[in-house]
Amino acid sequence: MLKTVPHEQSAFNPLQSGSRGPRLILCALGLISAVAASVTAVARQETGAGTTDDDRLTWNGITLYGAIDIGIQHDTHSAPFTPYRPSASGNIVRQNSYQSVTGLTPSNMGQSRVGLQGNERLNDGWSAIFQVESFFNPQSGQLADALKSLAVNNGKTLTTQNVGIDGSSAGQLLQTAYVGFKSARFGTLTFGRQQTLFAEGTTKYDPNDNASAFGLLGASNTYSGAGSSETNRLDSTARYAAGIGKVVHVGALYKFNGSHGAADTAVQADIGASIGGASVDAYYSKVNSAITAASLSAAQVGLMPAGYSTEKTLTATVSDTTTYALMGLYKVDPLKIFAGYEHIKYANPTNPLAAGFVNIGGYVMAFVNNTAYNQQKTVEMYWTGVRYTVIRRLDLTAAYYRARQAAFGTGAQAGCSTAAHSTCRGSLEAFSFDADYRFNAHFDAYLGAMYSGVHDGMASGYLYRTNINPTVGVRYKF
């Protein structure tokens, strides 16, 4: 069965804020630690529904699978949690993080989902394959909808907003939907809405498997999306992957736009190798007219054209993004060491998008900025971490992440390095520690915390500059 991968995450339903929140978390952490210490081993399951061949819900080659992940989290600086975003909380410090919050958060370790996948043998060398899956928020019963978490903040000040974060989950019934062919000799070719090569790579090489509660890659999704949170999954794609011998593997992805020209197209490529306990991959991505959506300001709500609904209307910054990355890992029992580097370049779009275009999930971009990068913006992202298997059932993970933005302002803002402007030089860093204990192939419990902080230009407009998010939870996979 295909490995499911965490993608964006969010959560709602704050229980309360204040001094009792940390004590509640600490009590829960102690309880799980005691249970984990009293039981014995089993192999680690990666994010998603990692059951064995004999333990799958399969009928006539079609497998039903899923994961439900929910926990309790306390954030020292956050906006109130949302019922829409895949992980409900912000996990890292955000511009509107203005209070402490404690509440239920879903998809802390991996995206809660349910899906079907099939493998139909055609002849000795070929099979037909498909996969469809839906993302949902178990604490609210809502389909994952990051763009709705933005839309409900339209016209609100920072101190009256809930968590609102852009992403590729926009309330679609199916977050993954593809069909194709697979051959052990010639590789796999699939068509539809699919996870990108970059998102798959950051999951493989992130010490935390792209977990939103314990890693910057999973909490932000900008970096796993090669520059935009909306490009972790893409509609209308053709994707190819193959192995060359037993060492080298390659991949390619192309996104069609359903029209002429290069607007809204994308191309990604991957080449890598695995030898013994070592694995390394190099990635390239070019996304034309990439979108970063945001809530409408009060002024924009007042200027919104007649006939538009604030429930389905947002603003967009559009760019052409070019990204290179190198990621690797090395396993020497009981340790697994991870590292990665990304270089992202943002430029004004060669093919600008007009105001009023319809984005994923049917959201209308009423206001569009095609000139945010008159001076190209460069962001470097790097991370490292280690996973230590204490016993076969218990993994401990420690990780460090840092994103660094070069100054890209013009005129009086050129070369600045303060928090006065978002175009100034700046950085975002995070480090985390977490423990994951697997009772069996289906059920695990986890606990941990992540610190995040912003500096200089990347802290521009922030109410607070740090956050710590102690989290404890459980996950069931089938």
N, C-alpha and C positions, 0 to 999 in steps of 0.2 A: 504494500500500500504506500502511496506517495506520502512523504513527510509533510505534515501541515506546518505552516510557518506563521509566526505571529506577525501581525502586521500592525495597523494603528490600533490604539486602545483607548478606552475612556470609561468613566463611571459617574454615578450620581448618588443621591440619598445620603447626605451628610447626617451622621448620627448626632454629633454635637461638636463644638469647638471649645478650646480652653484647656485647662490643666488636666482634666480627666482623660482627654484623648491619648496623650502619651502613656498614661498609666494603663489604659485599656490595651494598648498595643504591647506594652512590656509584659503584662500578664499572659497574653496570648502567645507571645514569643517563648516565654518560659514553659508553657504547657506543651507546645510543639517540640521544643528542644528535649523535654523529658521523654516524650513518646518516641522521638527519633533515636534517642540513645538506647531504648529498650528493645529494638528490633534488629533483624539481620538482613542480609544483602539481596540485591537483584540488579540486573543491568540497567544503565541509565537510559531513559526514554527522552528523545529530543522533543522540542516543542510540537504540540499537536497530538494526533491520535496514533501513538506508536505502539500498536499491539502486534503480536506475533502472527505468523501465517495461520496457525491453528486456532487463533483467538479472534478472528475477524468475523463481522456480520456480513457474510458473502453468500449470494444466491445467484447461480447461473452466471458467474463472472462479474456481477455487480456488487460493490461493497458499500455499505452504509457506515459512515464514520462521523466522529464529532468530538468536541471538547467543550467542557464547561469550567470556567476559571473564575473564581470570585474570592475576594478577601476584604480585609479591613486595613485602611491606610490613614495615617495622620500626616498632614503637610504643615510645616511651620509657616510657609507663605504660599498661599494659593487663592484662587477664586473659588466660590462654591462649586461643587462637582456638578456635572451635567449628565442627563440620562441618555444622551445621544452619541457622543464621541465614543469610539471603541473602547477606550480605557477610562473614561469619565473624569479622572483627575488630570492635572497637568503634568504630574510627576517631576518635572524640572521647573525652575522658577520661570514665570512668564511676565509679560508686561503688566497684566492686570492682577497679579498675585498680591492681594491686599490684606489677607487675614489668615489665621490658622484654621484648618478644617480637618475633621475626622469623619469618615464615612465608608460605605461599601464601595469598592472599586472592582470592576470586572477585568478580565483579560490582562492580569498583571504579569504573568509568565508567558502566556500565549493567547492568541485571539480565540475567544469563544465562537464556535462555529458548528454547523452541521452540513454534511455533504454526501454526495454519491460519486463513485468513480468506477469505471469499467474497463475491462481488458478482454477483448474478443479475438481469439486466435483465428486468423484468416488462412494461413498455411504454415509450413514448417519455419518460415523465416519472418513472417509479418503478423502484426496484431493491430486491430483498431482499438483506440483508447478514447476515453472521455473523462471529464471531471466537471462537476458543478457544486458550488458550495455557497452558503449564506453566512454572513457574520451577524451576531446579535449580542445584546447586552443583557446578561441574565439578571442583573439587579433591577432593571426597568422593563424588560420585555420588549424593548425597542430594537428594530434593525439598526445596525451601526450606521451612523450618519454624521460624519465630521462636519460637513457643510451646514447641517441644521444647527449644530452647536455654535456656529458663527452667526447664522441668521437670527437666532433668538436674542443675540446681543445687539442687533441693529439699533442705532440711535442712543445707546446707553453709554454712560460714562464708565471709566475703568472700575470705579468702586461700586458699581451696581451690576456688573456683568457676572455671568457664570463662566466656567471654563469653556473656551471656544477655540478650536484648533483645526486647521485645514487638514485634508487627507484625501485618499482615494476612495474611502467608503462614503458614499453619498446617498444612502438609503436604497440603493439598488437591491432588488430581490436576490440577485446572484452576484457575489463578488468575484467568483471565478466561474467561467463557462467556456470550455474549449473541447474540441474534438480533433483527432488526428491519427497518425500512424506511427508504429514503433517497430524497429528492427534491431536485433542485437548486432548486426553487421553494419547497417547504414545509418543508425541513429533514430532520433525521434523528431517528427515534424507535426506541429499542432497549430490550430487557428482558433481565435476567439479573444475573450477577455482573460488575460493571464498575468501572473506575477512576472516582473521584469528580472533580467539577469542580475542587475545590481542589488535588488531587494533579496534575491536568493543568496547572493554572495555575502551580503552583510549578515544575514542570518547564520550562514555556515561559519563565518570567521569572527563573529562577535562572541566574546566570552560568555555573554548572557543570552545567546540565541535570539537577539532582537527583542528581548523582554522589555516591555515599556516601563515597568516599575524599577528596574535595576540597571538600565543602560541608556546612554544618550542616543544611540542609534534607534532603539525602539521607541523612546519617549518623544523624539523629534520627528522622525520619518523623513525629514528633509534630506538627510545624508544617505539613507537607504534608497531614497527616491532619486539619487544622483542630482540633487539640487532643488527638487520640488516635492512636497509631501503628496501631491496628487499623482505622481508618476511611479509609485510603488507597484501599482497595477494599471494596465492600460487596455482600453478597448481596441478592437479591430487590429489585432496583431497576428503576425506569423512568427513562429519561434522554432528554431532548430538546435538540437544538441546531439553531439556524437563523441565517442571515444576513439582515439587513434592508438591502436595497440592497447597495452594495459597501463600505460603511464599518462599519456597526454589526452586532454579532453578540450573540446571547443564548443562554442555556442554563439548564436546570432539571433537577433530579434529586430523586426521592423514593424512600425505602426503605420497603417494607412489612414488617410484623412477623408476618404470617400469623395474627393474632389480633385481639382488640379492644383499644382503648386506645392510648396514645401510646408505651408502653415499647418501646424498641429500634427506633423509627422515626427517620428523618432526612430533612431537606429542605435542598437547596442551590440557589443561584441565581447567575447570572453575567450581567453586561452589559458589553460592551466595544466598542472601536472601533479601527480601524487606518487610518492616513492616511500615505501616503508611507513613510518609514522609522520612523514612530512607532506604537506599539501600547500600549493601556492597558486594564485590566480591573478591575472592582469585583466582589467576591464576598461572599456571605452564606451562613452555614452554621448549622444548628441540629440537633444530634444528641442524641436523648433516650436516657438510660441508656447512655452511652458507657463503654467498658470499658478500663481500663489493668491488664493482668495482670502478676503478679510471682511469683517463686519462693516456695515455702513456707519459713518459718523452721523451725529445729529444733523449737521448741515446737509449731508448727502440725502438723508431721509426727507428733509424739507424740499430738496431739489429733484426728488425722484419723479421721473416722467409718469403721467397719468396712465392708469391701467396696470402698473406694476404692483405686485404684492410684496410687502416686506418679509413675508414668510419664505419666499423663494428668490430673494434678490440679495446680491452681494457686490463687492467691488473686487477688482482683480489687478494684480501687477503681472505684466507679461514680459517674458525674456526668452532668449535663446541660450540654453545652458550646454556647456561642453565639459565633460568630466572624465578624468583618468583616475584609476585606482589600482593599488597593489595590495593584496591581502594574503595572509599565510597563517599556518598553524603547525605545531609540532607536538606529537604525542609520545611521551615516554612514561609509561605507567609508574606511579598513579597520577602523573601530571599531564595537563594539556595546556600548551602555551599558545596565545593568540596575538596577532598584531595586524594593523591595517592602516592605510593612508589613502586619502582622497584629495584631489585637486579639482575644484569646481570654479568655472568661469561663467559669469552672468553678463550678457550683452543685450542691448535693445533688440527687439525682434526684427528680423529681416522682413517678415510678413506680419505687420501689426494686426491686432484683432479689434473689431469695432465694438463700441458700447452696445449692449443689448444681446450679445451672443449667448447662446445657451450652453452651459457647462455640464459636466457630469451630474447625474441625478436630477436633471431638469432645472438646475439653478441658473438664474439669469444674472449676468454680470452687467449691471446697470451703469457702472463707472469703471473705466479701464485706463490704466497707466502704461503706455508703451514706451515711455522715455525715462524710466527710473535709472537706467544705466548708461547715461551719456558718457561717463567714464566707466569702463568695464570694472566689475566687482570680482574679486578673487577670494575664495574661502578655502582654507586647508583644514582637513579633518584627519586626526590620527588617534589611534587607540591601542591599548595593549591590556592583557589580562591573563590570569591563570586559573584553571579549574583543577581542584585537588579532590580526587575520589578517596575519601577517608575509608569507607567500606563500600561494597558494591551498591548499596542502597542510598548512600549519602554523598552528595557533592557539595563542596564549598567553592565559591567563585569570588574572586576579587578583580576589579577592572578599573581602568582609568581612561577617560576620554577628553579630548580637547579640540575645539574648533577655533580657528584664528582667521579673522577678517582683516584684509588690507584696506587702508583708507581709499575711498573711491569718490570723494567729493570733488567739486570744482570750485574755482574762485576762492572765496574766503574760507571754504571748508576743505580745501586741498591739503592733504597730508596731516589732518588733525588727528589727535590721539586722546580725546577726552570723551565724556558722555554727553556733550552738548548736542551732538548730531549723530544720527544713525549711520551716516556715511564715514564716520571716523574709524580709525583703527580700533579693533576690539577683540575680545575673546569670550568663549563660553567653555567652562570645564565642568566635569562631573567625575566622581569616583564612587564606587559602590562595593558592598560586600553582601552576599546572600548565601543561603543554604537551602538545598532541595532534597527532601527525603521521599523515596518512592516505597510505598507499602507493597505495591505490586505493579504490574504493567499498566493498570488502569488508573490508579489513585496515588497522588502525591501531595505533600504539604510543603510549604516554603515560607521562609522569612528572610528579611534583609532590609537594607536601607540604601538610599543614594543621596549624596550631597551634590548640589549644582550651584554654580555661581557665574554671574556675568560681569564683564569689566569693560570700561571705556565705551566705545561706540556701540557695542552690542548690548550695553545697559541703558542706552538712550530711551527715555520715557518710562523706565521701569519704576514702580512704586517701591519695591524691595529688590535686593540683588542676590539673595541666596534662598535656598529651600532645602530641607531635609525631609524625606518621605518614608519613615519606617512603615513596613508593610508585612502582613502575615496573611496567608490564604491557603486554599486547597484547590485542586484541579482534578477533574474526572475525565478520562479519555475512553472512547469506545471505537 
